[in-house]
Amino acid sequence: MEDVVQRIQEYMEHTGHNATSLAKAIGMNRPTLVHILNGRNKPNLQLLRQLALFDSELDVRYLLTGIKSIQVVEQNIQHTEPTPTPSPVKVTETKTHEKLLVLNPNGTWNTYTKEA
C-alpha cells in the first residue's frame, strides 16, 4: 500500500497539487485524503476512481502496480530516424515478483507478493 500512496504523492507533485487542492478537485474530504497520504488509512477504490475521473490521462494501472500501461508507453515513444543497433548487453539474472491484488467488498484491497 505504501507504494500506491507514494505514486499518488508523485502524481500530486507532478501536477502541482497539495492535499487540500487535490481533495477539492476530486470531491473528497481533505482529512480523508490526508489520512491516506499519511498511512493512517489505506487508499481505496473510491479514491482511485475519483482520480481517474478527474484526470483522464492518469494511468491507474501505474498507480496500482508501478507498471505503465502499454498505451502510455506508446504515447511517450517519439518517432525519429532509426538509430544504429546497440551492441549486445550482458543480462544479469534478476528476481521476479508476482503480485496478487485481492479486492475486498468494502472498497479496500490487499496485495500479496510471490518471490520467484
Backbone as a printed PyTorch tensor [residue, N CA C, xyz], in Angstrom:
tensor([[[  0.8040,  -1.1910,   0.0000],
         [  0.0000,   0.0000,   0.0000],
         [  0.8540,   1.2640,   0.0000]],

        [[  2.0260,   1.1850,   0.6480],
         [  2.8860,   2.3620,   0.6990],
         [  3.3120,   2.7720,  -0.7080]],

        [[  3.4960,   1.7760,  -1.5950],
         [  3.8880,   2.0770,  -2.9710],
         [  2.8010,   2.8660,  -3.6860]],

        [[  1.5520,   2.4920,  -3.4680],
         [  0.4270,   3.1850,  -4.1000],
         [  0.3760,   4.6270,  -3.5990]],

        [[  0.5220,   4.8040,  -2.3030],
         [  0.4960,   6.1460,  -1.7180],
         [  1.6580,   6.9710,  -2.2590]],

        [[  2.8250,   6.3590,  -2.3740],
         [  3.9940,   7.0690,  -2.9060],
         [  3.7380,   7.5220,  -4.3450]],

        [[  3.1240,   6.6660,  -5.1570],
         [  2.8360,   7.0480,  -6.5430],
         [  1.7570,   8.1390,  -6.6130]],

        [[  0.8080,   8.1290,  -5.6850],
         [ -0.1840,   9.2120,  -5.6280],
         [  0.5140,  10.5180,  -5.2570]],

        [[  1.4440,  10.4620,  -4.3240],
         [  2.1850,  11.6650,  -3.9470],
         [  3.0400,  12.1680,  -5.1100]],

        [[  3.6430,  11.2540,  -5.8730],
         [  4.4000,  11.6480,  -7.0620],
         [  3.4780,  12.3430,  -8.0670]],

        [[  2.2670,  11.8030,  -8.2270],
         [  1.2910,  12.4160,  -9.1290],
         [  0.9580,  13.8290,  -8.6470]],

        [[  0.7740,  13.9810,  -7.3510],
         [  0.4540,  15.2920,  -6.7960],
         [  1.5850,  16.2830,  -7.0610]],

        [[  2.8260,  15.8530,  -6.8610],
         [  3.9700,  16.7230,  -7.1220],
         [  4.0530,  17.0840,  -8.6040]],

        [[  3.8170,  16.0970,  -9.4580],
         [  3.8940,  16.3190, -10.9060],
         [  2.8340,  17.3110, -11.3840]],

        [[  1.6520,  17.2430, -10.7840],
         [  0.5560,  18.1140, -11.2120],
         [  0.4680,  19.4000, -10.3910]],

        [[  1.3140,  19.5480,  -9.3750],
         [  1.3260,  20.7660,  -8.5720],
         [  0.2240,  20.8420,  -7.5370]],

        [[ -0.3170,  19.7060,  -7.1510],
         [ -1.3760,  19.6860,  -6.1420],
         [ -0.8090,  19.4200,  -4.7600]],

        [[ -1.4710,  19.9760,  -3.7670],
         [ -1.2280,  19.5650,  -2.3860],
         [ -2.4900,  18.8340,  -1.9340]],

        [[ -2.5170,  18.3690,  -0.6960],
         [ -3.6610,  17.5740,  -0.2310],
         [ -4.9600,  18.3620,  -0.3180]],

        [[ -4.9140,  19.6200,   0.0170],
         [ -6.1270,  20.4450,   0.0050],
         [ -6.6620,  20.6300,  -1.4130]],

        [[ -5.7770,  21.0070,  -2.3390],
         [ -6.2440,  21.2740,  -3.7060],
         [ -6.6960,  20.0040,  -4.4110]],

        [[ -5.9960,  18.8970,  -4.1790],
         [ -6.4080,  17.6490,  -4.8220],
         [ -7.7300,  17.1570,  -4.2560]],

        [[ -7.8770,  17.2160,  -2.9560],
         [ -9.1340,  16.7750,  -2.3350],
         [-10.3060,  17.5860,  -2.8820]],

        [[-10.1210,  18.8850,  -2.9860],
         [-11.1800,  19.7410,  -3.5170],
         [-11.4600,  19.4120,  -4.9810]],

        [[-10.4120,  19.1760,  -5.7600],
         [-10.5720,  18.9010,  -7.1930],
         [-11.3120,  17.5900,  -7.4630]],

        [[-11.0840,  16.5920,  -6.6160],
         [-11.7200,  15.2890,  -6.8670],
         [-12.9820,  15.0870,  -6.0300]],

        [[-13.3500,  16.0910,  -5.2460],
         [-14.5850,  15.9980,  -4.4690],
         [-14.4780,  15.0940,  -3.2660]],

        [[-13.3520,  15.1460,  -2.5880],
         [-13.1140,  14.2840,  -1.4300],
         [-12.8320,  15.1640,  -0.2180]],

        [[-13.1380,  14.6660,   0.9570],
         [-12.8100,  15.4000,   2.1790],
         [-11.3030,  15.4510,   2.3470]],

        [[-10.7870,  16.6220,   2.6870],
         [ -9.3470,  16.7830,   2.8740],
         [ -8.7990,  15.8580,   3.9580]],

        [[ -9.4590,  15.7640,   5.1340],
         [ -8.9190,  14.8770,   6.1760],
         [ -8.8040,  13.4210,   5.7120]],

        [[ -9.7570,  12.9730,   4.9180],
         [ -9.7060,  11.5960,   4.4180],
         [ -8.4790,  11.4000,   3.5560]],

        [[ -8.2240,  12.3320,   2.6430],
         [ -7.0570,  12.2290,   1.7710],
         [ -5.7640,  12.3220,   2.5750]],

        [[ -5.7230,  13.2040,   3.5480],
         [ -4.5220,  13.3520,   4.3840],
         [ -4.2510,  12.0580,   5.1520]],

        [[ -5.2960,  11.4200,   5.6740],
         [ -5.1160,  10.1480,   6.3980],
         [ -4.5540,   9.0770,   5.4730]],

        [[ -4.9820,   9.0700,   4.2260],
         [ -4.4590,   8.1020,   3.2590],
         [ -2.9910,   8.3990,   2.9700]],

        [[ -2.6730,   9.6700,   2.7380],
         [ -1.2990,  10.0480,   2.4140],
         [ -0.3460,   9.8210,   3.5860]],

        [[ -0.8560,   9.9320,   4.8160],
         [ -0.0180,   9.7210,   5.9980],
         [  0.0470,   8.2630,   6.4270]],

        [[ -0.7020,   7.3800,   5.7650],
         [ -0.6480,   5.9590,   6.0860],
         [ -1.6250,   5.5130,   7.1520]],

        [[ -2.4260,   6.4190,   7.6660],
         [ -3.4110,   6.0180,   8.6900],
         [ -4.4920,   5.1440,   8.0680]],

        [[ -4.9540,   5.5330,   6.8810],
         [ -5.9420,   4.7470,   6.1390],
         [ -5.3130,   4.2400,   4.8470]],

        [[ -5.8340,   3.1270,   4.3620],
         [ -5.3710,   2.5960,   3.0820],
         [ -6.1040,   3.3050,   1.9460]],

        [[ -5.4180,   3.4870,   0.8180],
         [ -6.1290,   4.0390,  -0.3370],
         [ -7.2150,   3.0590,  -0.7630]],

        [[ -8.3560,   3.5880,  -1.1930],
         [ -9.4520,   2.7070,  -1.5660],
         [ -9.8220,   2.9150,  -3.0320]],

        [[-10.7190,   2.0940,  -3.5070],
         [-11.1210,   2.1760,  -4.9090],
         [-11.8490,   3.4780,  -5.2140]],

        [[-12.5430,   4.0280,  -4.2410],
         [-13.2320,   5.2920,  -4.4490],
         [-12.2250,   6.3950,  -4.7880]],

        [[-11.1050,   6.4400,  -4.0740],
         [-10.0730,   7.4410,  -4.3490],
         [ -9.5240,   7.2650,  -5.7600]],

        [[ -9.1970,   6.0200,  -6.1200],
         [ -8.6520,   5.7690,  -7.4540],
         [ -9.6580,   6.1180,  -8.5400]],

        [[-10.9240,   5.8240,  -8.2860],
         [-11.9820,   6.1490,  -9.2610],
         [-12.0830,   7.6610,  -9.4270]],

        [[-12.0730,   8.3840,  -8.3120],
         [-12.1790,   9.8360,  -8.3810],
         [-10.9700,  10.4470,  -9.0880]],

        [[ -9.7870,   9.9000,  -8.8460],
         [ -8.5980,  10.3780,  -9.5480],
         [ -8.7050,  10.1190, -11.0480]],

        [[ -9.1860,   8.9260, -11.4070],
         [ -9.3280,   8.5860, -12.8230],
         [-10.3580,   9.4710, -13.5160]],

        [[-11.4560,   9.7880, -12.8190],
         [-12.4680,  10.6760, -13.3920],
         [-11.9550,  12.1080, -13.5030]],

        [[-11.1180,  12.5120, -12.5600],
         [-10.5760,  13.8700, -12.5540],
         [ -9.5530,  14.0720, -13.6750]],

        [[ -8.6790,  13.0860, -13.8790],
         [ -7.6020,  13.2050, -14.8710],
         [ -7.6520,  12.0150, -15.8070]],

        [[ -8.1790,  12.2370, -17.0110],
         [ -8.3490,  11.1300, -17.9620],
         [ -7.0160,  10.5730, -18.4580]],

        [[ -5.9290,  11.3200, -18.2860],
         [ -4.6220,  10.8390, -18.7300],
         [ -3.8680,  10.0950, -17.6250]],

        [[ -4.4320,  10.0500, -16.4410],
         [ -3.7900,   9.3610, -15.3240],
         [ -3.7920,   7.8590, -15.5800]],

        [[ -2.6580,   7.2360, -15.4120],
         [ -2.5160,   5.7950, -15.6140],
         [ -2.7830,   5.0810, -14.2830]],

        [[ -4.0240,   4.6370, -14.0940],
         [ -4.4230,   3.9890, -12.8430],
         [ -3.6590,   2.6790, -12.6520]],

        [[ -3.3750,   1.9900, -13.7430],
         [ -2.5870,   0.7470, -13.6480],
         [ -1.2310,   1.0540, -13.0150]],

        [[ -0.6200,   2.1680, -13.4180],
         [  0.6640,   2.5510, -12.8350],
         [  0.5160,   2.8500, -11.3450]],

        [[ -0.5450,   3.5400, -10.9630],
         [ -0.7510,   3.8290,  -9.5410],
         [ -0.8260,   2.5470,  -8.7220]],

        [[ -1.5200,   1.5480,  -9.2520],
         [ -1.7060,   0.2990,  -8.5080],
         [ -0.4760,  -0.6040,  -8.5170]],

        [[  0.1770,  -0.7170,  -9.6670],
         [  1.2300,  -1.7230,  -9.8250],
         [  2.6300,  -1.1670,  -9.9920]],

        [[  2.7430,   0.0820, -10.3970],
         [  4.0580,   0.6370, -10.6980],
         [  4.5080,   0.3450, -12.1070]],

        [[  3.6450,  -0.3200, -12.8910],
         [  3.9590,  -0.6700, -14.2810],
         [  3.0780,   0.1730, -15.1850]],

        [[  3.7040,   0.8710, -16.1280],
         [  2.9350,   1.7310, -17.0160],
         [  2.1530,   0.8950, -18.0200]],

        [[  0.9650,   1.3790, -18.3760],
         [  0.1450,   0.7250, -19.3890],
         [  0.8150,   0.8410, -20.7410]],

        [[  0.5350,  -0.0940, -21.6150],
         [  1.1250,  -0.1010, -22.9530],
         [  0.7710,   1.1770, -23.6920]],

        [[ -0.4610,   1.6490, -23.5780],
         [ -0.8880,   2.8580, -24.2680],
         [ -0.0570,   4.0550, -23.8460]],

        [[  0.2450,   4.1680, -22.5690],
         [  1.0270,   5.2980, -22.0760],
         [  2.4480,   5.2140, -22.6160]],

        [[  3.0160,   4.0150, -22.6270],
         [  4.3650,   3.8320, -23.1470],
         [  4.4030,   4.1940, -24.6200]],

        [[  3.3970,   3.7660, -25.3970],
         [  3.3580,   4.0680, -26.8190],
         [  3.2270,   5.5590, -27.0660]],

        [[  2.4770,   6.2750, -26.2220],
         [  2.3220,   7.7150, -26.3840],
         [  3.6390,   8.4380, -26.1570]],

        [[  4.4860,   7.8950, -25.3060],
         [  5.7480,   8.5450, -24.9840],
         [  6.8550,   8.2390, -25.9870]],

        [[  6.6350,   7.2930, -26.8940],
         [  7.6410,   6.9500, -27.8880],
         [  7.6300,   8.0170, -28.9760]],

        [[  8.7890,   8.5780, -29.2500],
         [  8.8870,   9.5660, -30.3070],
         [  9.3820,   8.8680, -31.5710]],

        [[  8.7170,   9.1470, -32.6670],
         [  9.0940,   8.5350, -33.9280],
         [ 10.1980,   9.3740, -34.5550]],

        [[ 11.4040,   8.8310, -34.5920],
         [ 12.5510,   9.5200, -35.1560],
         [ 13.2370,   8.6050, -36.1480]],

        [[ 14.3220,   9.1020, -36.6970],
         [ 15.1110,   8.2880, -37.6220],
         [ 15.6360,   7.0630, -36.8840]],

        [[ 15.7300,   5.9380, -37.5980],
         [ 16.2610,   4.7390, -36.9450],
         [ 17.6910,   4.9760, -36.4620]],

        [[ 17.9830,   4.4410, -35.3080],
         [ 19.3300,   4.5570, -34.7630],
         [ 20.0470,   3.2340, -34.9250]],

        [[ 21.3550,   3.2710, -34.9690],
         [ 22.0920,   2.0110, -35.1100],
         [ 21.7940,   1.0750, -33.9430]],

        [[ 21.8130,  -0.2060, -34.2400],
         [ 21.5460,  -1.2040, -33.2100],
         [ 22.7010,  -1.2170, -32.2240]],

        [[ 22.3980,  -1.0850, -30.9270],
         [ 23.4740,  -1.0900, -29.9380],
         [ 24.0730,  -2.4800, -29.8010]],

        [[ 25.2880,  -2.5090, -29.3020],
         [ 25.9330,  -3.8030, -29.1000],
         [ 25.2080,  -4.5570, -27.9940]],

        [[ 25.2630,  -5.8900, -28.0220],
         [ 24.5580,  -6.6820, -27.0080],
         [ 25.0330,  -6.3300, -25.5980]],

        [[ 24.1010,  -6.3540, -24.6870],
         [ 24.3890,  -6.0440, -23.2950],
         [ 24.2580,  -7.3310, -22.4980]],

        [[ 25.1820,  -7.5430, -21.5970],
         [ 25.1260,  -8.7210, -20.7500],
         [ 23.9580,  -8.5730, -19.7880]],

        [[ 23.0490,  -9.5410, -19.8080],
         [ 21.8610,  -9.5030, -18.9580],
         [ 22.1390, -10.3230, -17.7100]],

        [[ 21.9280,  -9.6970, -16.5670],
         [ 22.0970, -10.4250, -15.3240],
         [ 20.7410, -10.9510, -14.8720]],

        [[ 20.7770, -12.0260, -14.1600],
         [ 19.5440, -12.6500, -13.6900],
         [ 18.9640, -11.8200, -12.5570]],

        [[ 17.6800, -11.5440, -12.6310],
         [ 17.0140, -10.7700, -11.5880],
         [ 15.8540, -11.5750, -11.0280]],

        [[ 15.4840, -11.2280,  -9.8150],
         [ 14.3190, -11.8720,  -9.2160],
         [ 13.0660, -11.2530,  -9.7930]],

        [[ 12.0710, -12.0850, -10.0130],
         [ 10.7910, -11.5690, -10.4670],
         [  9.8020, -11.6820,  -9.3210]],

        [[  8.8900, -10.7530,  -9.2890],
         [  7.8780, -10.7450,  -8.2400],
         [  6.5120, -10.8050,  -8.9020]],

        [[  5.7420, -11.7710,  -8.5070],
         [  4.3620, -11.8450,  -8.9670],
         [  3.5010, -11.2540,  -7.8680]],

        [[  2.5600, -10.3900,  -8.2610],
         [  1.6860,  -9.7760,  -7.2730],
         [  0.2500, -10.1990,  -7.5180]],

        [[ -0.4370, -10.4430,  -6.4430],
         [ -1.8540, -10.7740,  -6.4850],
         [ -2.5810,  -9.6630,  -5.7500]],

        [[ -3.5560,  -9.0700,  -6.4100],
         [ -4.3410,  -7.9920,  -5.8370],
         [ -5.7290,  -8.5450,  -5.5410]],

        [[ -6.1330,  -8.5090,  -4.2690],
         [ -7.4280,  -9.0200,  -3.8520],
         [ -8.3080,  -7.8330,  -3.4850]],

        [[ -9.4200,  -7.6800,  -4.2140],
         [-10.3540,  -6.5900,  -3.9550],
         [-11.3770,  -7.0370,  -2.9140]],

        [[-11.5430,  -6.2580,  -1.8760],
         [-12.4830,  -6.5670,  -0.8070],
         [-13.8070,  -5.8510,  -1.0600]],

        [[-14.9080,  -6.4080,  -0.5650],
         [-16.2280,  -5.7880,  -0.7790],
         [-16.3440,  -4.3750,  -0.2130]],

        [[-15.5120,  -4.0110,   0.7640],
         [-15.6040,  -2.6780,   1.3720],
         [-14.8180,  -1.6190,   0.6040]],

        [[-14.2710,  -1.9690,  -0.5580],
         [-13.5630,  -0.9970,  -1.3860],
         [-12.0610,  -0.9600,  -1.1530]],

        [[-11.5490,  -1.7420,  -0.2290],
         [-10.1030,  -1.7910,   0.0010],
         [ -9.5360,  -2.9870,  -0.7430]],

        [[ -8.2200,  -3.1320,  -0.7230],
         [ -7.6080,  -4.2960,  -1.3380],
         [ -6.3700,  -4.6910,  -0.5580]],

        [[ -5.9470,  -5.9280,  -0.7880],
         [ -4.7210,  -6.4530,  -0.1990],
         [ -3.8270,  -6.9020,  -1.3470]],

        [[ -2.5190,  -6.7190,  -1.1860],
         [ -1.5620,  -7.1380,  -2.1880],
         [ -0.6870,  -8.2320,  -1.5950]],

        [[ -0.5290,  -9.3100,  -2.3250],
         [  0.3280, -10.4060,  -1.9170],
         [  1.4000, -10.5650,  -2.9740]],

        [[  2.6540, -10.7150,  -2.5370],
         [  3.7830, -10.8270,  -3.4630],
         [  4.4100, -12.1930,  -3.3360]],

        [[  4.6450, -12.8250,  -4.4870],
         [  5.3200, -14.1240,  -4.5290],
         [  6.6920, -13.8970,  -5.1400]],

        [[  7.7260, -14.2550,  -4.4330],
         [  9.0660, -14.1180,  -4.9740],
         [  9.4570, -15.4060,  -5.6740]],

        [[  9.9970, -15.2690,  -6.8820],
         [ 10.3990, -16.4560,  -7.6600],
         [ 11.8890, -16.5270,  -7.7640]]])
